Amino acid sequence: MMQIVILVLVIACLLALVVLLLRQSRTPDAASELLAQLMPQLEDKHRAMLRDLHDGLNKLGDRLSLSSVDSSERLRQAVAQELKETRDAMQALQAAQTNSLAQTRETVLEKLHTTLAEQGKAEQTLIQDTMLKATSQLTASIETLTKAVDARLEEIGGKVSERLDEGFKKTNDTFVRVMERLATIDEAQKKIDGLTTNVVSLQELLGDKRSRGAFGEVQLEALVRNVLPNSGFAMQHVLPNGTRVDCALFLPEPTGTVAVDSKFPLENYHRMLESGISEVERALAQRQFKADVKKHVDDIASKYIIPNVTSDGAVMFIPAEAVFAEIHAYHPDVVDYAMAKRVWVVSPTTLMAVLNTARAVLKDVETRKQVHIIKDELGKLGKEFGRFDVRMKKLADHIRQAHEDALDVHTTSQKISRRFAQIERVELQGDAEAALALPDLPDDILADDNQ
């Protein structure tokens, strides 16, 4: 191996020398000549070096083969010996472990069998005891639950029976009420039929002017009688000028007598609201309706407003709310015309407000008439209250004096009690005997003795 390395170094040196010489040569011919001279030598050297290298490598391979064979044989023998020893040791160890495991298994099995037998007996005993206790408890619980369920079922049965009885009673009552309601409905149906007849009769009644006037007067009288006392009004009252008014309200001065006349302009009102007429006919009916209302206002203003006899205004009562609403909603000029004539147009609703105001005025007047009586009664009540005050003060003095007397009596009682206690304890002295001989001695003497 060293020879190969040396040979390689020699070849390298030669190559380096050739290169140096080539560099130092100045002409290419000289370099070529030198190179031509050296090439055969270099080739011989190279071939010799390769032969030596080849021979060295062959020898080295032979030696390495022999060495590897010897080493492999020795290693194989050593490994075989080691494996044999290891195998023997493993077999011995396995046999020992087998014996030890067998002995340990037998010991463990015996101990486990013994322990399991003992635990089985203990657990069997515990299970039997637990089962007996659980059975007894379960039996007792079942008996208690059975009793509770029976009691609850009896209670529920009783409640169900009561509820069923109540339900039957309520059902019967409901059925009876339904029958009564049906009877009432039958009667109401009959009344509705009669009311239908009455409505038809009312329409026929309102178709006549005299009938309408009578209807308005009856309604006016019912409203007035429900609100005012009999002395506050008069129906079909005759005024000094000989005119008869439907109702006269007698209010205190400066209002005086207020005339109330019933008017019912219905014909042109109905014609004005008909659906089958033309606009021209409707406008004509509307103008005629306004003219009728104004004519009624003029009649009331000329007949029922008398200077120094009646008030300076009168009331026109319209029995129908619809007619009143039509006038005030769509004909304000008619309302202004009536106000200018000092005629107040009212309906049943607004007349109630007027009558309530009149009743309040009459009540105030009656109250003023009774003011002197009230004052006299209040004066008498004031005198009686003064007497009551004086007597109350005297009673308070008597109560206070009685209280003081009661305190004095209580003090004397305590002193006498203490004397009796001293007598019982045999602590009586000579002066105490003299005091006992005189039981009516004053309290101050007894107090001196106690001191």
Summary of the structure (lengths in Angstrom):
residues: 451
radius of gyration: 73.8
end to end distance: 153.8
largest distance: 191.8
contacts: 1087
relative contact order: 0.03
helix: 81%
strand: 6%
